[in-house]
Amino acid sequence: MAITKTSPPLADTEHTIKVTTHGMDNRSIKMLFLTIEKNYHGLIELVKSADIADADIIDLDGSKSDTLLQNFQKNSKQHPTIFISIRHRDIKNAVFIRKPINIPILLKTIRELTNGKSPEEINCNQPVHSIAAKQIKINTSVQKADAHTKTTANALSQRAADNSTTARVMKRSGLSDFAGLYFNPDDYALGALLKAIDETRKLSSCIKLTCWNKPFIVFNPARNEEILTNMSEGMLRNLGVMRTIGEELCIESEILGAEEFSALLQTHRDSLRLFPAQAFIWKLTLLTARGRVPEGTDLMQPVYLQHWPNMTRLEPIPHGLQIAALWAKQPRPLLSMFAILGIPFDHILNLYSAANAIGLAGPANRQVDSFIEPDSPKEHQHRGLFSSLLHKLSGKS
């Protein structure tokens, strides 16, 4: 898989360029300039006063964005200025760069502006990950998306069309819209189970969910966070896909006391199966998601993975280790992971849905997490040495 790279800019700059920022929080400022200093030492200097700055960077996602924009438009003596935001803006006499920021593109733009180029002459399109033409397989057996899902998906599709990188990824993957990539967990047994577990933990009690009159799921937080069920694998597969809307699936819940729980264990001791709660939730989520993510998930905004899932105790997902290895380093958008890895998109969505259901993943809400575009993964230096030794031992040149 080839990745289009931009060569480091500013190599021919004779002096350090002084830059001031407006509208950024301290964490974002620190992250931005530490990243620049790490890869382009001495090329950019952060200054607090706009009077001595060569260029300004203005963040339009903060609380003072309207004031900053008005001040810029009123000022006749403008510095070379770059506006940044997660939403596209057309601003006269300035250059716009969409978040997450690609650092080489930002530095190239600063150099060109301070060297006298006009904003109209500067092309700051984000580099596009070149990926193999792969189809994103959308499970056609899922129910049609409801009105809320379609509205969310249509809005996301429009944002994707406005973003050159995402639009290219969608085109090469054969994805025309996002409507088939969402599901509402509350429409399935999964939602009922997650709510029941949450309430049971608060009450420190035991709960039993009965489906189709006889098959049941029991969660007892006092018993090492375990789930007991008398359902076969076939029943679980059916449970994952059946919707609780209408008469398709009826789930009854009841709180069990200590004596009732003991009696249930005695009565069904030959048919019960035991699961760690996280493993059962993970499994049921995969049976329900089938290449989709919960409604409201933004495919173009960074999502975090709190830590590596214990893959040895969880239902396997194709390419799961590969996805987790990339994702665990820092928050990334789901579409970005697809563009980098070039694997079927449904595997990435399944891993996110399952990790989200057990509390390991979710949207990265800190401003800094969506501020700078993550680096593409690089081959470890020891990997290159190991490969050389293998080639040597095998007699290859």
C-alpha positions in Angstrom: 0.0 0.0 0.0 1.6 3.2 -1.1 1.2 6.4 0.9 1.6 9.8 -0.7 4.1 11.8 1.3 4.9 15.5 1.3 8.6 16.3 1.5 9.6 18.5 4.5 9.1 22.1 3.6 11.1 25.2 4.6 14.5 23.5 4.1 15.6 26.5 2.1 14.4 29.1 4.7 17.3 31.3 5.8 15.7 32.5 9.1 13.3 31.4 11.7 9.7 32.4 11.0 7.9 34.0 13.9 4.3 32.9 14.3 1.6 33.9 16.7 -1.6 32.0 17.5 -5.2 33.2 18.3 -8.1 31.3 19.7 -6.2 28.1 20.6 -6.2 26.5 24.1 -2.8 26.0 25.7 -2.8 22.2 25.1 -3.3 22.7 21.4 -0.6 25.4 21.2 1.9 23.2 23.0 1.1 20.1 20.9 1.4 22.1 17.7 4.8 23.6 18.4 6.2 20.5 20.0 5.3 18.6 16.8 6.9 21.2 14.6 10.0 21.5 16.8 10.4 17.7 16.8 10.4 17.4 13.0 11.5 20.8 11.8 13.8 22.1 14.5 14.5 25.9 14.4 12.2 26.7 11.5 9.2 28.1 13.5 9.2 30.2 16.6 6.1 30.9 18.7 5.7 34.5 19.8 3.0 36.0 21.9 2.9 39.4 20.3 1.4 39.9 16.9 3.6 43.0 16.5 6.7 41.0 16.0 5.1 38.0 14.2 5.7 37.1 10.5 2.4 35.2 10.3 -0.8 34.5 12.3 -2.7 31.2 12.8 -6.3 31.7 13.9 -8.4 28.9 15.2 -12.1 29.4 14.4 -13.4 26.5 16.6 -13.1 28.4 19.9 -15.6 30.6 21.8 -14.1 33.8 20.4 -14.1 32.7 16.8 -16.6 35.4 15.6 -14.6 38.2 17.3 -11.3 37.0 15.8 -12.8 36.8 12.3 -14.4 40.3 12.6 -11.1 41.8 13.8 -9.2 40.2 10.9 -11.7 41.5 8.4 -11.6 45.1 9.9 -7.8 45.2 10.0 -6.3 46.8 6.9 -2.7 45.9 7.8 -3.0 42.2 7.9 -0.2 39.7 8.5 -0.1 36.6 6.3 -2.9 34.7 8.0 -3.9 31.0 8.1 -7.4 30.1 9.5 -7.9 26.6 10.8 -11.2 24.8 11.7 -13.0 21.4 11.4 -15.5 23.1 9.1 -14.7 24.6 5.7 -14.5 28.4 5.5 -14.0 30.7 2.6 -12.2 33.8 3.9 -10.9 36.6 1.7 -7.2 37.5 1.9 -6.4 34.4 4.0 -5.6 30.7 3.6 -7.8 28.1 5.2 -6.6 24.7 6.4 -9.0 22.1 7.7 -8.4 20.2 10.9 -6.8 17.8 11.7 -3.8 19.8 10.5 -1.2 18.2 8.2 2.0 19.7 9.5 4.0 19.7 6.2 1.1 21.4 4.5 0.9 24.0 7.3 4.6 24.8 7.1 4.7 24.9 3.4 1.8 27.4 3.5 3.6 29.6 6.1 6.7 29.7 4.0 4.8 30.6 0.8 2.8 33.4 2.5 5.9 34.9 4.2 7.7 34.8 0.9 5.1 37.0 -0.7 2.7 34.6 -2.3 -1.0 35.7 -2.2 -3.5 33.4 -0.6 -5.2 32.9 -4.0 -1.9 31.4 -5.4 -1.5 28.8 -2.6 -2.7 25.3 -3.0 -3.0 23.7 0.5 -5.1 20.6 -0.4 -4.4 17.8 2.1 -2.3 14.9 0.7 -4.4 11.8 0.0 -3.6 8.4 1.1 -3.3 6.2 -1.9 -5.2 2.9 -1.3 -6.0 -0.1 -3.3 -9.4 -0.1 -4.8 -11.4 -2.1 -2.3 -15.2 -2.4 -1.9 -16.6 -1.5 1.5 -19.0 -4.3 2.0 -22.3 -3.2 3.5 -24.4 -6.1 4.8 -27.6 -6.0 2.7 -29.5 -8.2 5.2 -29.8 -5.3 7.7 -33.0 -3.5 8.1 -33.5 -0.2 6.3 -32.1 2.8 8.2 -34.7 4.8 10.1 -35.3 8.5 9.4 -32.9 9.7 12.1 -30.1 7.5 10.8 -30.7 8.7 7.3 -30.6 12.3 8.4 -27.3 11.7 10.2 -25.8 9.8 7.3 -26.8 12.4 4.7 -25.2 15.2 6.8 -22.0 13.1 7.1 -22.1 12.3 3.4 -22.3 16.0 2.5 -19.3 16.8 4.8 -17.4 14.0 3.1 -18.1 15.4 -0.3 -16.7 18.8 0.9 -13.5 17.1 2.1 -11.1 16.2 -0.7 -9.3 13.4 1.2 -12.5 11.7 2.4 -14.1 12.1 -1.0 -11.2 10.3 -2.7 -11.3 7.5 -0.1 -15.1 7.1 -0.7 -14.6 7.0 -4.4 -11.9 4.4 -4.4 -13.8 2.2 -1.9 -17.0 2.3 -3.8 -18.9 4.0 -1.0 -21.6 6.4 -2.1 -23.2 7.2 1.2 -23.1 6.3 4.9 -26.7 5.2 5.5 -25.8 1.5 5.6 -23.1 2.0 8.2 -25.2 2.8 11.2 -27.4 1.0 13.7 -29.2 1.9 16.8 -28.3 -0.5 19.7 -31.6 0.2 21.4 -33.4 -1.4 18.5 -31.8 -4.8 19.4 -31.3 -7.0 22.4 -27.8 -5.4 22.7 -29.3 -2.1 23.9 -31.6 -3.8 26.4 -28.6 -5.8 27.8 -26.4 -2.7 28.1 -29.1 -0.8 29.9 -29.8 -3.7 32.2 -26.2 -4.1 33.1 -25.8 -0.4 33.8 -28.8 -0.3 36.1 -27.8 -3.6 37.9 -24.3 -2.3 38.7 -25.9 0.8 40.2 -28.3 -1.3 42.4 -25.7 -4.1 43.1 -28.4 -6.6 42.2 -28.8 -9.5 39.9 -31.0 -9.2 36.7 -32.5 -11.8 34.4 -33.5 -11.1 30.8 -35.8 -13.6 29.3 -36.3 -13.9 25.5 -38.8 -16.0 23.6 -40.4 -17.0 26.9 -37.6 -19.5 28.0 -34.1 -18.6 26.8 -32.5 -16.1 29.3 -29.4 -14.1 30.1 -28.4 -13.5 33.8 -26.0 -10.8 34.9 -24.8 -10.8 38.5 -22.2 -8.1 39.3 -21.5 -9.7 42.6 -20.3 -12.9 40.8 -17.1 -11.6 39.2 -18.9 -9.6 36.5 -20.1 -12.9 34.8 -23.0 -13.5 32.5 -24.9 -16.8 32.5 -27.1 -18.0 29.7 -28.8 -21.1 28.5 -28.7 -19.9 24.9 -27.0 -22.0 22.2 -24.7 -20.4 19.6 -27.6 -20.5 17.1 -29.9 -18.7 19.6 -27.3 -16.0 20.2 -26.9 -15.4 16.5 -30.6 -14.9 16.2 -30.7 -12.7 19.2 -28.0 -10.5 17.6 -30.0 -9.7 14.5 -33.6 -9.6 15.8 -35.0 -6.2 16.5 -37.0 -5.3 19.6 -39.2 -3.0 17.6 -42.7 -4.5 16.9 -43.3 -8.1 17.7 -40.0 -9.5 16.4 -38.4 -9.9 19.8 -39.9 -9.5 23.3 -37.5 -9.2 26.2 -38.8 -9.4 29.8 -36.5 -8.4 32.8 -36.7 -9.2 36.4 -34.5 -8.7 39.5 -33.4 -11.9 41.2 -32.7 -12.1 44.9 -30.0 -14.4 46.3 -32.3 -17.3 46.8 -33.9 -17.0 43.3 -30.4 -16.8 41.8 -29.3 -20.0 43.6 -32.5 -21.8 42.5 -31.9 -20.8 38.9 -28.3 -22.2 39.1 -29.6 -25.5 40.5 -32.5 -25.8 38.0 -30.4 -25.1 34.8 -27.0 -26.4 36.0 -26.7 -28.7 33.0 -27.5 -26.1 30.3 -25.9 -22.9 31.6 -22.9 -21.4 29.8 -20.6 -18.9 31.6 -19.0 -15.8 30.0 -17.0 -12.9 31.4 -19.4 -9.9 30.9 -17.1 -8.1 28.6 -16.6 -11.1 26.4 -20.4 -11.7 26.1 -21.1 -8.0 25.3 -18.3 -8.0 22.7 -19.7 -11.2 21.1 -23.3 -9.9 21.0 -22.1 -6.5 19.6 -20.4 -8.2 16.7 -23.5 -10.3 16.0 -25.5 -7.1 16.0 -23.2 -4.6 14.3 -22.2 -6.6 11.3 -20.0 -3.9 9.8 -21.8 -1.0 11.3 -21.3 1.6 14.1 -23.8 3.1 16.6 -25.8 6.0 15.4 -24.1 9.4 16.0 -20.6 8.0 15.4 -18.6 10.5 13.3 -16.4 8.6 10.8 -14.3 11.7 10.2 -13.6 12.7 13.7 -10.9 11.1 15.9 -12.0 8.2 18.2 -9.9 6.9 21.1 -9.0 3.4 22.1 -8.4 3.4 25.9 -6.1 0.4 25.8 -5.5 -2.8 24.0 -8.5 -5.2 24.2 -7.6 -8.6 25.6 -7.9 -10.3 22.2 -7.2 -13.8 23.6 -10.4 -13.7 25.6 -12.6 -12.0 23.0 -14.4 -13.1 19.8 -11.7 -12.6 17.1 -12.1 -9.9 14.4 -10.2 -10.2 11.1 -7.2 -7.8 11.2 -8.1 -7.0 14.8 -4.4 -6.8 16.0 -3.4 -4.7 13.0 -6.2 -2.2 13.7 -5.5 -2.1 17.4 -1.8 -1.6 16.8 -2.4 1.5 14.7 -5.3 2.9 16.8 -3.8 2.5 20.3 -1.0 5.0 19.6 -3.3 8.0 19.4 -7.0 8.9 18.5 -7.7 8.5 14.8 -10.8 8.9 12.6 -12.3 5.6 11.4 -12.0 6.6 7.8 -8.4 7.5 8.3 -7.6 4.0 9.6 -9.3 2.5 6.6 -7.3 4.7 4.3 -4.0 3.8 6.0 -4.6 0.0 6.4 -6.5 -0.7 3.2 -8.4 -3.6 4.9 -12.2 -4.1 4.6 -13.9 -1.2 6.3 -16.4 -3.5 8.1 -13.6 -5.0 10.3 -12.6 -1.5 11.5 -16.3 -0.6 12.2 -16.9 -3.9 14.0 -13.8 -3.4 16.3 -14.9 0.1 17.1 -18.5 -1.0 17.9 -17.4 -3.8 20.1 -14.8 -1.7 21.9 -17.3 1.1 22.4 -19.9 -1.3 23.9 -17.4 -2.5 26.6 -16.3 1.0 27.3 -12.9 1.0 25.7 -13.6 3.3 22.8 -15.5 6.5 22.0 -15.2 9.9 20.4 -12.1 11.9 21.4 -13.7 15.1 22.7 -10.6 17.0 23.7 -9.8 19.8 21.2 -6.2 18.7 20.9 -7.2 15.1 19.7 -8.5 16.5 16.4 -6.0 19.2 16.0 -3.1 17.6 14.2 -3.3 14.9 11.6 -1.7 11.7 12.9 1.5 10.5 11.3 1.3 7.5 9.0 2.9 4.4 10.6 6.6 3.9 9.9 8.5 0.7 9.8 10.3 0.0 13.0 14.1 0.2 12.7 14.6 -3.3 14.1 12.2 -4.7 11.6 14.4 -3.5 8.7 17.5 -5.1 10.4 15.6 -8.4 11.0 14.4 -8.5 7.4 18.0 -8.0 6.2 19.2 -10.9 8.3 16.5 -13.1 7.0 17.4 -12.2 3.4 21.1 -12.9 4.2 20.4 -16.3 5.8 18.1 -17.3 2.9 20.8 -16.4 0.4 18.8 -13.5 -1.1 20.6 -10.3 -2.1 
